[in-house]
Amino acid sequence: MKRNAIIILFIIILQPNLNAQNFNTYFSKGSLRVDYIHTANNKKEIFSLDTYFHEPYWGGSEVNLIDTFEYGHYKFEVYDSSTSTLIYSRGYSTLCGEWRFTDEAKIYWRSFSESLIMPFPKNTIKIKVFNREKNQSWKLWSELTVNPKNYNIIPQQKNIIKSFKIHNSGEPSKKLDIVLLAEGYTQQEMQKFMKDAERFKNSLLSWSPLNKYKDRINVWAIPTVSEESGTDIPGKGIYKNTLFDSHFYTFGTERYINTINNIAIRNAAANAPYDQIYILVNTDKYGGAGIFNFYSICTADNEQSEFVFNHEFGHAFAGLADEYYTSDVGVEDFYDLKAEPWEPNITTMVNFEKKWKYMLDDKTPIPTPDIEKYKETLGVFEGAGYVEKNVFRPKHNCSMKSIKSNYFCPVCSKAFIDMINFYSK
């Protein structure tokens, strides 16, 4: 028995080295970026290949290469072509994926630029891209084969734009790396951007549970310059010449600020190793957005900006859903009530065993009455995911439900911790 225990302990100690060897077997320095065009309406999606890039940095883990969460409306899997071995996978969502649930998508087709990011392969790979059906099942969307020696892969140089490490915890492959990009800051406003980046970094690292994991996180600031200050506010007839073409009124919702200039964003972010992209917009208007493993964006100077910054990071990094249900949004029928949503902090009760049921006290009623008695109880409260009925959240209130700072519930906090652990090994 003692001998078996020693063997098990040896395997545990050896495992990170084995994973590192696997990384070095299949991957070399830098990242492969596959840009593609996502064309869709509310019924159909088309994948069209655009361009390949060899980016100078890889910011992800060299150990946790296979996605274990199954979050996102899309995912891609990377296989070594010669052995058919799965060597990398990742889930993600996109702005186009949200747009498909708008009224406009019932009438028109639209096209969006998107990217797949992975460690740069040593040998030929096959990439399989999947989209998630509304019933939550995966459907193969596209396949492509990439030879890393292909002369059409464009090499990107290091440090085209200087990056600044404003929170340094160590080697990027062992940390969660967040890159902050400037949007709507002119050359004369770069000092303001650096102060803003410092302020939002401090806010993020002060909120629980991230405040307990500061040593697992790196934060980079990249001072990307715009010709004009501010951002587009189409509903007010205001248009600015900015690097990422950000704008309010996405899907007709005034506060929903976004950008569809994916290529400019990715080119800028490539100046540092990154796992998450965050865009700071130089305006005092209220707004933000967060899309899982795509990007986060928020305004810098509103009185609620620091709350919005952390709330949107919950979407983009931890895969959290909105828990509110009374505010206007531009999408409809976003969740199939006959299927369990992939987001960890909401449930339709179709498969609640997969969610936070194990975290509940045995005496907590399911569903949980939304009354004073259960105000601080972890439970199952009706109303979430933009609808009042049949979608449930874990607590009466949370930073994913309303404007209450530093108030992620235990379920949302666990989602953050799980993801930090995944990226920092």
C-alpha positions, 0 to 999 in steps of 0.5 A: 500500500505504501509503495502504491502511495509513493507511485501516485505521489510521484505521478502527481509531481511529474504531471506538470512536466509531462504536460510541458513535454506534450506542449513542446511536442506539438507546439513552438513559440508564439500563437497561430491566429486564424481570422475568419468571416462569420456570416449569419442570419437567425437560421444559418451560419457560414464560416469563411476563412480569411487570414493566418497570422503567426503572432509573437506571444502565447499567453495561455497555459502550457499545461491546461491545453484541453478545455474542460468547461464546455462554455460558450456558443462556439468551440474549436478543437485542434488535432495533430494531423498525423496521429489524430490526437486532440492537442488543444481546444477552447470554447468562446462566444461572439457578437455575431452569435448574439446578433442572431437573436435580434429582430434584424437577423430575421430579415437580413444576413450580416458578416463579422470578423472573428479569430481562433487563437491557439499555440503555434503548431510544429506540424500540420493540424486539423481544426474543427469548429463547432457551433452550439444548437439552441438545445445546447448540442454541438454541431460541426460547423467547419474544418480546416487543415493548417500546415505551419510552413504555409507561406500564407501565414503572416508573421507579426513582429514583436512590440509594434506598439509598446506594452506596459506590464502594470501588474507583474506576477510572473511567467505568462504561461503560468498566469492569467494574462489580461491586456488593456487596450485604449480606445478613443484616446488621442496621443495627447491623452495617453497619460490619462489612459495609463492612469485609467488602466491603473485604476481599473486594474486596482479595482479588478484586483480588489474585488472578491474573489480575484483579490485572493489570487493577485499572484496568479494574474498579470495585467498589461496596458497597451496605449493604442492611439486614436485620431479622435477622442471618445466614441460613436453615439449613433443615437445622438448623431455623434461619430468619432474616428477611433482605432477600434470603431467602438459605438453605443446602441449595439442592437438598438440598446443605448448602453450596449457599447461594442466594436466589430473591428476584430482585426484591429483589436487582435493586431493591438492585443498581439503586442503582449501575451494575453488570455483576455482582452479588455478595451477601455473607452474614453468617455463618461457615458454609461456602457459596457459589454463582455463576450466569453473569450472574445473581449470585454469593453467598458467606458472609463469615466462614468460613476459606475464604470468600475462596477461595469468593468468587473461585471463585464469581466464576469461574462468574458472570463468566467462565462457568467450570464446576466442575472437581471430580467427587467432591463431592456436588451436587444435579443429575444428568446436567448435561452431555450427553456427545454435545455440547460444553459451552459452558463454556470450561474443560471439554470432552467432546472432541466439539469440542475444537478450540473449546476450549484445544487450540491452547494445548497443547504438541504433545508433550502426550498427549490425554487426559493421564495424571493422574500426577506427570509432568504435574502442572503441564502444561496438558493434557486430564485426565479428570474434571470437571463433577461426573463422573469419566469422559468430561468433561475439565479443563485441568490436574491442579489449579485453583481451579475444582477444589479449595480452592487459592487464587489458582490459576486455570489458563491456560485459566480465566485466559484466560476472565477476561481475555477477559471483562474486555476485553469489558466494559471497552471 
